[in-house]
Structures are given as C-alpha cells and as structure tokens.
Amino acid sequence: MPAETTRYPVTHPVASPLVLGGARLLPVAPLRVYTCGITPYAVTHVGHAATFVWADALASVARAAGAQPVLARNVTDVDDVLTAAAARAGEPYDELAVVQEFQFDRDMTALSVARPAQTPHARGHVPAVVRLAAALLDAGAAYEHDGHVYFDGSGVPARAGLDEESALRLSREYGDQDSVPGRRSPFDVAVWRPSSEEQPAWPSPWGWGRPGWHAECAAMAAASLGHSIDVLVGGVDLAFPHHAYQAAMVEAATGVAPFARATVHVGEVRLGGEKMAKSTGNLVLVSDLLERFPGPVVRLGLLHRPVGEAWECEDAVFAEAGRLLDRLHEAAGPPSGRTEDPQGRSAVLAALLDGLDVPAAVEVALGTGGDAVGYLLDVLRLRERAS
C-alpha cells in the first residue's frame, strides 16, 4: 500500500480544529477513525471507492494539522450475501472473500489509499460479538428467543430522527425485516442468530450460530479503537439502520456515549439516476474506470465536491478532473523551483479543516500558486500523473 509520508511535514501544528458536521475535533493524538468497509463478495465499484478515498483524505488532512490518525476499516467476511455468492460460484465463502479482498486492495493502491492501521475481519471477531451479546443481555438491552439474541431497537429510529414509517422502509432495504421470529418490536435486530447447515456457524451460549451485521461492526469497532471513537465514516446509505444500530449497541453495552464524536456520511454515487449498488448490478467498477483514467484523476474526481453531495458517475466527471489536475500541476511548477509559502499552505489547510472542503482548498491553491498548490497535491495524496 502507498506510504503515508508527505513531502511537506508539519513543523508547527495548527491550532484550528477539524470541523465535521458541527463537531470540532482538535488536532491531538490519536484521532480514532472507523470506516465501514467491504463485504468481499464482488469487485469494488466507484460508490464504495468514494467512501474509502474520503476516509484516506480525512486522515491525511488530520495528519497535516498535527494529529495522529489511527484508522480501522473492517472486512465483513461473515455475511449471508457472501455465503450466497460463494454457493453460486461453487467456492468456500472464506476463499471467495480472500480473493475479493486482494482485488479490493489492488484497487485501493491504484487510488493512493493507504492501508489502515487496523483491518478487523468479522471472522476473527466472532468471540467479540458473543461478548457484546452477553453484555447487552446483562444490561437489559437485549433478550433471547430460540437461539437468537435480539437487541432492543425500539428507540433507535427516534434517536436517528426518523418516524416509524421511514425507519421501516430503510430497514427493509437492508433485510432487517426478514426471517426474524419472536421479536418484540419490528426494530429489534439480531446480535446473534442460529445457522442452517449451509451457513457458517460458531459456538455460543445460545447455540451454534453467526453474528448479525450491525453487531459485527459494533464489536469490531470497539475491539479495534475502544468504546468511543472520534469519527465514524461510511456512505450516506449507512446512516440508518447500520450506523444508528452500531452506535446504539456499543453505547448500551458499555455505558459510554457518544459512540462517535463525529460522523462523515459520503454522498450517494448514482448511475443513470439510480444508486450504485452491487445488489442491483448498477455499477461502474474501479478497475474499469482505471483503464480510462489515471489513479490520481479518479481520486480527484471523487474528492472535488462537498463530501455529502450525491453525484452522477459519468466519464465527463473524470475528464474534468483530469483537466483540473493538469491546471494544478501547471500552477505548482517544478518542485525545484518552488519557494516555501507558509501562509499559502496554512490557507489551503484551513479550507480542508473546514468540513473537508476540497473545492475551496483547490481555489485557494490555484489563486496562490507555487508551493501552496504543491502542498495541496501532497495533502490530498494526488501523485504525479502517469505520462
């Protein structure tokens, strides 16, 4: 994976905080960032890549401000979707996951996404989910039914600011309303559930079974970064139910709140007006896009907009990003000819610290030129374009 060193090390960290969604995070060490990662059953598409590029940019901006970000990005290699895909392919689910994760890492390397400090895997955290379920039962926040452990999610929609009808609709999109016998509320979700003969299974006090999806991420995040983190990152579609339940479970089990001081929900990537998703096959694959555009161009195309803005994935977006990157390199000039410009760098960094405002930082850099542009290219990890 790409190295995390920069050509412009910070010698005097700025005092300005990193502002994300109203939260003000001071540049102190460590800055714990958890990114909801991949379910490795198919190759990476642009919608997923956008999240991981933004998380990488967040870490780089924080590092430039003097913080020491510690990133964890999970791999959900225990999931019914993965099991079904492996059955269709005639492969063991764990072998399919390893192959897909390798291809994902290759795509991330091409986009200059540094490997996180921790990459927790669901298969390695099943015991942590069992402990989470036990803690939730002890806290009175969960209950058992016929080999299931259900988390009491009756209050989760309200804390997410949703009415019941909207919450039910979103829950159905993620299968939270399927095959759930014995629940007390339609918003209760499985922390642990029994497995059929075709599904992977592990021992537990409630019988052989497997974790629920939200519980996997809750357990992996807490095991990797602690009971409270600084930033939770994921696509906007994960805000509910996934992030809402993840946070609610950790808080109920530990008594520590909030689970995340700030959240970054990356805007939806669309193709033909519809959400890009593996489940529908409405995709642009990163590997295909990289055959038409260099990695730094794709990276800039993903970043040059407000982080939460929805956008249409078209070649025109990346063609424009290529032209912009050419302008930036021209404005920067050769490294040997640049004069250090601390004020220009500070102005660029200030724009990035204000909600990761890449377009504003680009405008500041282009207006200043020289060293400020070189600094921007370095902080955003936009390497030299291939000839």
C-alpha positions as CSV (number, residue, x, y, z in Angstrom):
1,M,0.0,0.0,0.0
2,P,1.1,3.6,-0.5
3,A,3.3,5.1,2.1
4,E,1.8,7.8,4.4
5,T,4.9,10.1,4.3
6,T,4.5,13.6,2.9
7,R,6.9,16.0,1.2
8,Y,5.6,18.8,3.4
9,P,5.9,17.7,7.0
10,V,4.2,19.9,9.5
11,T,6.6,21.6,11.9
12,H,4.1,23.7,13.8
13,P,0.7,22.0,14.0
14,V,-2.2,24.4,13.6
15,A,-4.5,25.3,16.5
16,S,-7.6,25.2,14.3
17,P,-9.9,22.3,14.9
18,L,-11.1,19.9,12.2
19,V,-14.8,20.7,11.8
20,L,-17.0,17.8,10.7
21,G,-20.8,18.1,10.8
22,G,-20.8,20.6,13.6
23,A,-18.3,18.7,15.7
24,R,-14.9,20.4,16.4
25,L,-12.1,17.9,16.7
26,L,-8.8,19.4,18.0
27,P,-5.6,18.2,16.3
28,V,-4.5,16.0,19.2
29,A,-3.3,12.4,19.1
30,P,-4.7,10.0,18.5
31,L,-7.7,10.7,16.2
32,R,-9.6,7.4,16.0
33,V,-11.4,6.9,12.7
34,Y,-13.5,3.8,11.9
35,T,-14.6,3.2,8.3
36,C,-17.3,0.7,7.5
37,G,-15.5,-1.4,4.9
38,I,-16.4,-4.0,2.3
39,T,-18.3,-7.3,2.2
40,P,-15.9,-9.1,-0.1
41,Y,-18.2,-11.0,-2.5
42,A,-17.7,-8.9,-5.7
43,V,-15.1,-6.4,-7.0
44,T,-15.0,-2.8,-5.9
45,H,-17.3,-0.2,-7.5
46,V,-17.0,3.6,-7.6
47,G,-19.6,4.0,-4.9
48,H,-17.6,2.1,-2.4
49,A,-14.3,3.6,-3.5
50,A,-15.6,7.1,-2.8
51,T,-16.0,6.3,0.9
52,F,-12.5,4.9,1.2
53,V,-10.9,7.7,-0.7
54,W,-12.7,10.3,1.6
55,A,-11.6,8.4,4.7
56,D,-8.0,8.4,3.4
57,A,-8.2,12.1,2.7
58,L,-9.6,12.8,6.1
59,A,-6.6,11.0,7.7
60,S,-4.2,12.9,5.6
61,V,-5.7,16.3,6.4
62,A,-5.7,15.4,10.1
63,R,-2.1,14.4,9.9
64,A,-1.2,17.7,8.2
65,A,-2.8,19.5,11.1
66,G,-0.6,17.7,13.6
67,A,-2.9,14.9,14.7
68,Q,-2.0,11.2,14.6
69,P,-5.0,9.5,13.0
70,V,-5.5,5.8,13.7
71,L,-7.7,4.2,11.1
72,A,-9.6,1.0,11.3
73,R,-11.5,-0.3,8.2
74,N,-13.3,-3.6,8.6
75,V,-13.9,-6.5,6.3
76,T,-17.3,-8.2,6.7
77,D,-16.3,-11.7,5.7
78,V,-19.2,-13.3,7.6
79,D,-22.4,-12.3,5.8
80,D,-25.3,-14.1,4.2
81,V,-24.8,-12.2,0.9
82,L,-21.2,-13.5,0.8
83,T,-22.3,-17.0,1.7
84,A,-24.9,-17.0,-1.1
85,A,-22.4,-15.6,-3.7
86,A,-19.9,-18.3,-2.7
87,A,-22.6,-21.0,-3.1
88,R,-23.4,-19.7,-6.6
89,A,-19.7,-19.8,-7.5
90,G,-19.2,-23.2,-6.1
91,E,-16.5,-21.9,-3.7
92,P,-16.0,-21.9,0.0
93,Y,-17.1,-18.5,1.4
94,D,-13.8,-17.8,3.1
95,E,-11.8,-18.4,-0.1
96,L,-14.0,-16.1,-2.2
97,A,-13.6,-13.4,0.5
98,V,-9.8,-13.7,0.3
99,V,-9.7,-13.3,-3.5
100,Q,-12.1,-10.4,-3.4
101,E,-10.2,-8.6,-0.7
102,F,-7.0,-9.0,-2.7
103,Q,-8.6,-7.3,-5.7
104,F,-10.0,-4.6,-3.4
105,D,-6.6,-3.9,-2.0
106,R,-5.2,-3.6,-5.6
107,D,-7.8,-1.0,-6.5
108,M,-7.1,1.0,-3.3
109,T,-3.4,1.0,-4.1
110,A,-4.2,2.5,-7.6
111,L,-6.2,5.3,-5.8
112,S,-3.3,6.0,-3.4
113,V,-5.4,4.9,-0.4
114,A,-3.1,4.0,2.4
115,R,-3.7,0.7,4.3
116,P,-5.3,1.5,7.6
117,A,-3.5,0.7,10.8
118,Q,-6.2,-2.0,11.6
119,T,-8.3,-4.1,9.2
120,P,-10.5,-6.1,11.5
121,H,-12.2,-9.1,9.9
122,A,-15.6,-10.4,11.1
123,R,-14.4,-14.0,11.1
124,G,-11.7,-13.0,13.6
125,H,-14.2,-11.1,15.9
126,V,-17.0,-13.7,16.4
127,P,-15.9,-14.1,20.0
128,A,-16.1,-10.3,20.4
129,V,-19.7,-10.5,19.1
130,V,-20.5,-13.2,21.6
131,R,-19.2,-11.0,24.4
132,L,-21.2,-8.0,23.1
133,A,-24.4,-10.1,23.1
134,A,-23.7,-11.1,26.7
135,A,-23.0,-7.5,27.7
136,L,-26.3,-6.4,26.1
137,L,-28.2,-9.1,27.9
138,D,-26.6,-8.2,31.2
139,A,-27.6,-4.5,30.6
140,G,-31.2,-5.4,29.8
141,A,-30.8,-4.1,26.3
142,A,-31.2,-7.5,24.6
143,Y,-33.3,-10.7,25.0
144,E,-33.1,-14.3,23.9
145,H,-35.5,-16.2,21.8
146,D,-34.9,-19.7,20.5
147,G,-31.2,-19.4,19.8
148,H,-31.5,-15.7,18.8
149,V,-30.2,-12.7,20.8
150,Y,-32.2,-9.6,19.8
151,F,-31.1,-6.1,20.5
152,D,-33.9,-3.9,21.7
153,G,-34.0,-1.3,18.9
154,S,-37.4,0.2,19.7
155,G,-35.8,3.6,20.5
156,V,-33.3,3.6,17.6
157,P,-35.4,5.3,14.9
158,A,-36.3,8.2,17.2
159,R,-32.6,8.8,18.1
160,A,-31.8,8.8,14.4
161,G,-34.5,11.4,13.8
162,L,-36.8,9.1,11.8
163,D,-40.5,8.4,12.0
164,E,-41.5,4.7,12.2
165,E,-42.7,4.5,8.5
166,S,-39.4,5.9,7.2
167,A,-37.4,3.7,9.5
168,L,-39.3,0.5,8.4
169,R,-38.7,1.4,4.8
170,L,-34.9,1.8,5.3
171,S,-34.8,-1.4,7.5
172,R,-36.5,-3.4,4.7
173,E,-33.9,-2.3,2.2
174,Y,-31.2,-3.9,4.3
175,G,-33.1,-7.1,5.2
176,D,-33.6,-6.2,8.8
177,Q,-37.3,-7.3,8.5
178,D,-36.5,-10.8,7.1
179,S,-36.6,-14.1,9.0
180,V,-36.9,-12.7,12.4
181,P,-39.1,-14.9,14.6
182,G,-40.0,-14.0,18.1
183,R,-39.1,-10.3,18.1
184,R,-40.9,-7.9,20.4
185,S,-40.5,-4.9,18.1
186,P,-40.0,-4.6,14.3
187,F,-37.0,-2.5,15.1
188,D,-35.2,-5.2,17.2
189,V,-32.3,-6.7,15.3
190,A,-30.3,-9.9,15.7
191,V,-27.0,-9.7,17.6
192,W,-26.7,-13.5,17.3
193,R,-28.8,-15.9,15.2
194,P,-28.9,-19.7,14.6
195,S,-27.2,-21.0,11.4
196,S,-28.6,-23.6,9.0
197,E,-26.4,-26.4,7.7
198,E,-25.4,-24.3,4.7
199,Q,-24.3,-21.3,6.8
200,P,-21.1,-20.8,8.7
201,A,-21.5,-21.3,12.5
202,W,-19.7,-20.9,15.7
203,P,-20.4,-22.0,19.3
204,S,-22.1,-19.6,21.7
205,P,-24.1,-19.8,25.0
206,W,-27.2,-19.7,22.8
207,G,-26.2,-22.5,20.4
208,W,-24.3,-22.7,17.2
209,G,-24.9,-19.6,15.0
210,R,-23.4,-16.5,13.5
211,P,-23.4,-12.8,14.2
212,G,-25.8,-10.1,12.9
213,W,-24.4,-7.5,10.6
214,H,-24.8,-4.4,12.8
215,A,-23.3,-6.4,15.8
216,E,-20.3,-7.3,13.8
217,C,-19.3,-3.7,13.1
218,A,-20.1,-2.7,16.7
219,A,-17.8,-5.4,18.0
220,M,-15.0,-4.8,15.5
221,A,-15.0,-1.0,16.1
222,A,-15.0,-1.3,19.9
223,A,-12.3,-4.0,19.8
224,S,-10.1,-2.0,17.4
225,L,-10.5,1.6,18.7
226,G,-12.2,1.5,22.1
227,H,-15.7,2.2,23.4
228,S,-15.8,5.7,22.0
229,I,-14.2,6.9,18.7
230,D,-13.7,10.3,17.1
231,V,-15.0,9.8,13.6
232,L,-17.3,7.2,12.0
233,V,-17.1,7.1,8.2
234,G,-19.4,5.4,5.7
235,G,-21.8,6.0,2.8
236,V,-24.9,8.1,3.5
237,D,-26.9,5.0,3.0
238,L,-25.4,3.5,6.1
239,A,-26.7,6.3,8.4
240,F,-29.7,4.2,9.1
241,P,-30.0,1.5,10.0
242,H,-26.4,0.4,10.2
243,H,-24.6,3.3,11.9
244,A,-27.5,4.0,14.2
245,Y,-27.6,0.4,15.5
246,Q,-23.8,0.1,15.6
247,A,-23.7,3.2,17.9
248,A,-26.7,2.2,20.0
249,M,-25.3,-1.3,20.7
250,V,-21.9,-0.1,21.8
251,E,-23.4,2.6,24.0
252,A,-25.9,0.2,25.6
253,A,-23.2,-2.4,26.2
254,T,-20.5,-0.1,27.6
255,G,-22.5,2.9,29.1
256,V,-20.1,5.2,27.2
257,A,-21.7,7.9,25.0
258,P,-21.4,9.1,22.4
259,F,-20.0,6.2,20.4
260,A,-18.7,8.6,17.7
261,R,-18.0,12.3,18.3
262,A,-18.5,13.0,14.6
263,T,-19.7,11.2,11.5
264,V,-18.8,11.6,7.8
265,H,-21.5,10.3,5.5
266,V,-20.2,10.3,2.0
267,G,-22.7,11.3,-0.7
268,E,-24.5,8.7,-2.8
269,V,-22.9,7.8,-6.2
270,R,-25.5,7.3,-8.9
271,L,-25.5,5.7,-12.3
272,G,-28.4,6.6,-14.6
273,G,-30.1,8.4,-11.8
274,E,-30.1,5.3,-9.5
275,K,-28.0,4.5,-6.6
276,M,-24.9,2.5,-7.5
277,A,-25.1,-0.9,-5.7
278,K,-23.8,-4.4,-6.1
279,S,-27.2,-5.8,-5.1
280,T,-28.7,-4.3,-8.3
281,G,-25.7,-4.6,-10.6
282,N,-25.9,-0.9,-11.3
283,L,-22.2,-0.4,-11.3
284,V,-19.1,1.2,-12.6
285,L,-16.1,-0.9,-11.4
286,V,-13.0,0.9,-10.2
287,S,-10.8,-1.4,-12.3
288,D,-12.7,-0.5,-15.5
289,L,-12.5,3.2,-14.7
290,L,-8.8,3.0,-14.1
291,E,-8.4,1.6,-17.7
292,R,-9.7,5.0,-18.9
293,F,-8.3,7.4,-16.3
294,P,-5.1,7.5,-14.2
295,G,-5.5,6.9,-10.5
296,P,-4.8,10.5,-9.4
297,V,-7.5,11.7,-11.8
298,V,-10.1,9.2,-10.4
299,R,-9.1,10.2,-6.9
300,L,-9.6,13.9,-7.6
301,G,-12.9,13.2,-9.4
302,L,-14.1,11.5,-6.2
303,L,-13.0,14.3,-3.9
304,H,-13.8,17.5,-5.8
305,R,-17.2,18.1,-4.3
306,P,-18.8,18.5,-0.9
307,V,-18.3,15.2,1.0
308,G,-22.0,14.6,1.4
309,E,-23.2,15.6,-2.1
310,A,-24.8,13.0,-4.3
311,W,-23.5,12.9,-7.8
312,E,-23.8,11.1,-11.1
313,C,-20.8,8.8,-12.1
314,E,-20.0,9.8,-15.7
315,D,-16.8,9.9,-17.7
316,A,-17.3,13.6,-18.0
317,V,-16.7,14.0,-14.3
318,F,-13.3,12.4,-14.5
319,A,-12.4,14.1,-17.8
320,E,-12.9,17.4,-16.0
321,A,-10.9,16.2,-13.0
322,G,-8.0,15.4,-15.4
323,R,-8.1,18.9,-16.8
324,L,-8.2,20.3,-13.2
325,L,-5.2,18.2,-12.2
326,D,-3.3,19.5,-15.2
327,R,-4.0,23.1,-14.1
328,L,-2.9,22.3,-10.6
329,H,0.4,20.8,-11.8
330,E,1.0,23.8,-14.1
331,A,0.3,26.2,-11.2
332,A,2.6,24.3,-8.9
333,G,5.5,24.4,-11.2
334,P,8.5,22.1,-10.8
335,P,9.4,21.2,-7.2
336,S,12.9,22.5,-7.6
337,G,11.6,26.0,-8.5
338,R,9.1,26.4,-5.6
339,T,9.7,28.9,-2.8
340,E,8.2,27.9,0.6
341,D,5.0,29.7,1.3
342,P,3.8,29.0,4.9
343,Q,0.9,31.4,4.6
344,G,-0.3,29.7,1.4
345,R,-0.1,26.3,3.0
346,S,-2.0,27.5,6.0
347,A,-4.8,28.9,3.9
348,V,-5.1,25.6,2.0
349,L,-5.1,23.6,5.2
350,A,-7.7,25.9,6.8
351,A,-10.1,25.2,3.9
352,L,-9.6,21.5,4.2
353,L,-10.1,21.6,8.0
354,D,-13.5,23.3,7.5
355,G,-15.6,20.2,6.7
356,L,-13.0,18.7,4.2
357,D,-13.9,21.5,1.7
358,V,-11.8,20.3,-1.2
359,P,-13.2,22.7,-3.9
360,A,-12.5,25.6,-1.6
361,A,-8.9,24.4,-1.0
362,V,-8.4,24.0,-4.7
363,E,-9.5,27.5,-5.4
364,V,-7.2,28.9,-2.6
365,A,-4.3,26.9,-4.0
366,L,-4.9,28.0,-7.6
367,G,-5.2,31.6,-6.5
368,T,-1.9,31.4,-4.7
369,G,0.1,29.1,-7.0
370,G,3.5,27.5,-6.4
371,D,4.2,26.0,-3.0
372,A,0.5,26.2,-1.9
373,V,-0.5,24.0,-4.9
374,G,2.3,21.6,-4.2
375,Y,1.1,21.3,-0.6
376,L,-2.5,20.7,-1.7
377,L,-1.4,17.9,-4.1
378,D,0.6,16.3,-1.3
379,V,-2.0,16.6,1.4
380,L,-4.7,15.2,-0.9
381,R,-2.3,12.5,-2.0
382,L,-2.6,13.4,-5.7
383,R,0.6,12.0,-7.1
384,E,2.1,12.9,-10.4
385,R,0.1,11.8,-13.4
386,A,1.4,9.0,-15.5
387,S,2.6,10.0,-18.9
